[in-house]
Amino acid sequence: MTTSPRWKVYNGSNEYVASCKYPEDAAALIAVYGYGTIRDGHRRIMWAEGEEEQPAGVSYDYVAATIYQRMLQNPHA
């Protein structure tokens, strides 16, 4: 049996809207919404659109790299 995708996408109204296997895919959804968060599971916010150095739509790879870097900096948060 497979597990649920790790990355959870919440829109700007804090409504859970999607699960993604890859953070790049979550970044594409956040870029469409314009605001919202990408979370590791349903708790840990890894990306907050509108509060980052650049919008997710500029580079999905940048979003993924930022998420992975944050995971490495604080793996047990």
N, C-alpha and C positions, 0 to 999 in steps of 0.2 A: 504494500500500500504506500502511496506517496503522501508526503506531508503538505500542509498548506504553504503557499509561497510566503517567504519571509518578510517582504517589504509591503507595508500597508500604506495606502494613500488615503488621506483625509482632505476634503475640500475646505474652502475658506470658512464654511459654517461649522467646521469640526465634525462633519459627517463622514463616516467611513464609506468609501466608494469603490475601492479596488484592492486586490492583492497582486503583487508582481513577483516573478521569480528573480528578476534582475533589476538593480537600481536604475539603470538607464531607461528601462521601460516605465518605471515609476516617475522618473524625471519628465518623460514625454507627457504623461498625464498631468502632472503638476504644472507644466508649461501651458497646457490648454486651459486649466482652471485659473491660472494667474496668481492664486493664493492657496495656501494649504500646507500640509506637512507630509513628509515621508517618514515613516516610523519603522523601527526594527521591532517587529511584533506590533502590538497595539499600544505600547507604552513609551518606549524611548524615541524621542524625536531626533532624527538624524539630519533632516533638511527642513528648513522653514522658508518657503517661498515668500519673497518680499522682505526678508530679513537677512539675506545672504549678500555676498559681494557682487554677485551678478544673477540675473534670472536663469532659471533652469533651461529655458529655450535657447540660450546662447550656446550651451554645450552640455549635452547629456553625459558625456564622458567626464566633464568637470564635476558634475553632481556625483557621479559614482565614485570618482577619486576622492572627493571631499568626504563622502559617507565612509569609505574604507579607511581613510586617514583618521576620522573620528573614532571608528571602531578600534583601531590600533592604539590610539592615545588613551582610551578609557574602555577596555574590553569588558569590564564587569559592571558597567553602570546599569 
